[in-house]
Amino acid sequence: MQTEIVLITQAARDYISHRCQTDMHVVLVKINNKGCSGHSYEYNVILANTAGKFDEMIRWDNGGIAIDSSSIMHLIGSTLDVKTSIMESYLYWENPKAIDHCGCGTSFALST
């Protein structure tokens, strides 16, 4: 049995599947070097066959994610979930390597 490098909750799988237009699409996840604390998550819906050669693909029946190859090491052991408030729902990472989150809640520093 293959172990995935990140855990994706059922709520996150449903959220992603709803946003992908077809099962040919996946959400590309990438950590950018920007934001008040140094890094932030970026999400883009792409065709699955356009993911990079070394990107980590995690698929399920009606959706999936591709983790950008430059971000994989920073996400190992993380959980992708959905946070819901009165105003919005959004993807949220519980990342053990993320430290020093900024006040805006969208950027973070990475432990070395």
C-alpha positions as CSV (number, residue, x, y, z in Angstrom):
1,M,0.0,0.0,0.0
2,Q,1.4,3.4,-1.0
3,T,1.5,6.1,1.6
4,E,0.7,9.6,0.5
5,I,3.1,12.4,1.5
6,V,0.2,14.6,2.8
7,L,-3.1,13.7,4.3
8,I,-6.2,15.2,2.5
9,T,-9.4,15.2,4.6
10,Q,-12.7,14.2,3.0
11,A,-13.9,17.8,3.3
12,A,-10.8,19.0,1.3
13,R,-11.3,16.3,-1.3
14,D,-15.0,17.4,-1.7
15,Y,-14.0,21.1,-1.9
16,I,-11.4,20.4,-4.5
17,S,-13.6,18.1,-6.6
18,H,-16.3,20.7,-6.6
19,R,-13.9,23.3,-8.0
20,C,-12.3,21.1,-10.7
21,Q,-14.4,21.3,-13.8
22,T,-13.9,17.7,-14.8
23,D,-11.9,14.7,-13.5
24,M,-9.2,15.7,-16.1
25,H,-8.4,18.7,-13.8
26,V,-6.4,18.9,-10.5
27,V,-5.5,21.6,-8.2
28,L,-1.8,22.5,-8.4
29,V,-0.4,23.4,-5.0
30,K,2.8,25.5,-4.7
31,I,4.5,27.3,-1.8
32,N,5.6,30.8,-3.0
33,N,8.3,33.0,-1.5
34,K,6.1,35.9,-0.7
35,G,3.9,37.3,2.1
36,C,4.7,39.1,5.4
37,S,6.3,36.1,6.9
38,G,8.1,34.8,3.8
39,H,5.9,32.1,2.3
40,S,2.3,31.5,1.1
41,Y,0.3,28.8,-0.5
42,E,-0.8,29.2,-4.2
43,Y,-3.6,27.1,-5.8
44,N,-4.4,26.8,-9.5
45,V,-6.7,24.5,-11.3
46,I,-4.8,22.9,-14.2
47,L,-5.3,19.9,-16.6
48,A,-3.8,16.9,-14.9
49,N,-1.6,16.1,-17.9
50,T,0.1,19.5,-17.7
51,A,1.5,18.9,-14.2
52,G,5.3,18.9,-14.1
53,K,7.3,15.8,-14.6
54,F,8.5,15.7,-10.9
55,D,5.3,17.1,-9.3
56,E,3.6,14.7,-6.8
57,M,0.1,13.7,-8.0
58,I,-2.5,12.6,-5.6
59,R,-5.7,11.5,-7.3
60,W,-9.1,10.2,-6.2
61,D,-12.3,9.3,-8.1
62,N,-13.4,12.8,-9.1
63,G,-10.5,15.1,-8.4
64,G,-6.9,15.4,-7.2
65,I,-4.0,17.7,-6.4
66,A,-0.5,18.0,-7.9
67,I,2.1,19.3,-5.5
68,D,4.8,21.4,-7.2
69,S,8.1,19.6,-7.1
70,S,9.8,22.6,-5.4
71,S,7.2,22.5,-2.6
72,I,7.1,18.8,-1.8
73,M,9.7,18.8,1.0
74,H,7.9,21.6,2.8
75,L,4.6,19.8,2.8
76,I,5.6,16.2,3.9
77,G,3.6,15.2,6.9
78,S,1.0,18.0,6.5
79,T,-2.8,17.8,6.4
80,L,-5.0,19.7,3.9
81,D,-8.4,20.5,5.3
82,V,-11.2,23.1,4.8
83,K,-12.0,25.9,7.2
84,T,-15.5,27.4,7.0
85,S,-16.8,30.6,8.4
86,I,-19.9,32.6,7.9
87,M,-18.3,34.5,5.0
88,E,-16.2,31.8,3.2
89,S,-14.7,28.4,3.0
90,Y,-11.1,27.9,2.1
91,L,-8.3,25.3,2.0
92,Y,-6.2,25.2,5.1
93,W,-2.9,23.5,5.7
94,E,-1.9,22.1,9.1
95,N,1.8,22.1,8.3
96,P,4.3,21.0,11.0
97,K,7.1,22.9,9.1
98,A,5.2,26.2,9.1
99,I,6.1,28.5,11.9
100,D,5.6,32.2,12.7
101,H,2.3,32.8,10.9
102,C,1.5,36.4,10.2
103,G,-1.5,38.3,11.5
104,C,-3.2,38.2,8.1
105,G,-3.2,34.4,8.3
106,T,-2.0,33.8,4.8
107,S,1.7,33.7,5.1
108,F,4.2,31.8,7.2
109,A,7.8,31.1,7.8
110,L,9.3,27.6,7.3
111,S,11.4,25.8,9.8
112,T,14.8,24.7,8.5
